[in-house]
């Protein structure tokens, strides 16, 4: 292929048609078009050969970016805008080697056949924390994979027989933990509040197997109020939406941990639904337990959002607004207690 004046070219051979399809995508979501927009290079697929043309400096950057995405296109996996942005950030911050290691870390395969990996370096650190600590607290905005990665780790440990059961819980704040007035049995009462946990299990195990394991008592999904007085041994426990626990509830659930058990506590400190003046147990625990042996505290940011790219921009916009409000004397964000605002 002819080179424009001042341009150089580089060719990458693809292993199979699936790899070419992963890069090409469709006309609206072509990874090649995204790479062109970000690097200024021209990328053209001809059969199983990818040709890159650009001035030398841009050519090197574009080729390096394609290589950082190799773990996805080589396996024919879909490449999202988030994947491209994370790879570009790693390239621009000199963390390419770490990103390559990230690509090799496959956690599981979903029911749809998708390979599940941590998709950012902070997500990778979160996974490693869950593997090596008995208690992991994960704080971060919506869409950062806190709950899903915890569910993946739980299912891995159950499959490897490192634990005997999974216990998934979250506070039902909207019903004030008083669920008796709702119709149906206990499961029907709490299901709407625990839907995100079910969604994660269904993606990993399928709906039928999840239901079968629930019937056998291997998977238990229950509101936080039903944890009091129990000892959770040989279990992987996930407390989701923990920003809506009170300090008393958080202390109660943390002390349920029994022998040979792991616990992961997840929550978004910016989405607290507690009454004004009530301190979040999540924020309190993150402060009190800092530096305690066996406890890992992981903080994810908007840069770890792996949902629609717009979600990252929304998170940043609200964070900027919160910072602006806090900068105004005498104003508190959402009228929360002062101690919750100092973190």
PyMOL commands that set and color helices and strands:
alter all, ss='L'
color gray80, all
select helices_A, chain A and resi 17-24+31-39+56-68+70-73+81-92+96-103+121-132+146-159+173-175+186-205+207-215+224-227+242-244+247-254+281-288+302-304+309-327+333-335+338-340
alter helices_A, ss='H'
color red, helices_A
select strands_A, chain A and resi 8-13+42-46+49-54+106-109+115-117+135-139+165-170+219-223+235-240+262-267+295-299
alter strands_A, ss='S'
color yellow, strands_A
deselect
rebuild
show_as cartoon
